[in-house]
Amino acid sequence: MGIFASIARGLGSFRPLADAEREDGREVLRQRYGSSGDINEASKLYDELHRYDEEMTRRANEACARENPNPPEPRHREHGW
């Protein structure tokens, strides 16, 4: 599985990374973005940071859906929703 995980990461997939590895990688990327002097490099790092954030949000939403398989119905208040 190791070689397939490295190929997947090279192609832009975050799925093989554990949460701790992803957070560490994002922090390193954030520091590089903050210290970048080149606008083109900063733009690429900014886009990469958003990819990390989207993946972290997706995983958090999936975990929430697993923990709450049957969410409660929305409550109607006096003036509608």
N, C-alpha and C positions, 0 to 999 in steps of 0.2 A: 504494500500500500504506500510505502514511502516514496517511490518514484512517481506514482500516479498523483500523489498529493503535491509534489514539487512541480509537476507538469501543470496541474490545475492552478496552482498559485501563479505560475509563469504566464498563464493565459488569462489571469484576472479573476479567479474564483477564490472566495474567502471561506467556502464551506469546510475545508479540511482543518482550518485553524480553530484551536480552542479559544474560549472567551478570554482567558488571561493572556494568551499570546496575541490576540487581536488588540486588546487594550494596550499592551506594551508596544506593539507595532504602531498603533495610532499615536501614542505619546511621542515616539521617536519622530514620526512624520510631522506631528504638530510642532515640535521643536525645530525641525529643519525648515518648516514653513515660516516660522517666526524669525529665523535668522537669515532667511534667503534674501540676497540682494538683487537677484535677477528676476525681473517681472515674469518672464516666460516660465522659469522654474517654479516660481511661486504660484502661478496659475495652474500648473500641472499638479503641484502638491495640494492646492486647494480642492481641485477636483477629486484627488485621491482621498483626501480627508472626508469628503462627502460620501464617497463609496463606502468607507469604513463606517460612517454614521448610519447610512442606509442599511447596511448589513446588521449592525448592532440593534437597530430599531426592529428590523424584521425578526431577528431571533428573540427579542424581548416580547414582541407581539405573539409569536408562536408559543413561547413559554406560558404566557398569560392565557392563551386559548386552551392549552393543555391542562392548566390548573383549574380553569373555570369552563368546563365543557358545556354547561347549560346556564348561560348568564340569565339573570332575572329580567323580566319584561320591564320596559320603560314605564315609569310611574307617571300617570296623568295628574296634573295639578288642577287647581281651580280654574286657571285661565288657559288650559290646553297643555301643550308640552312644556 
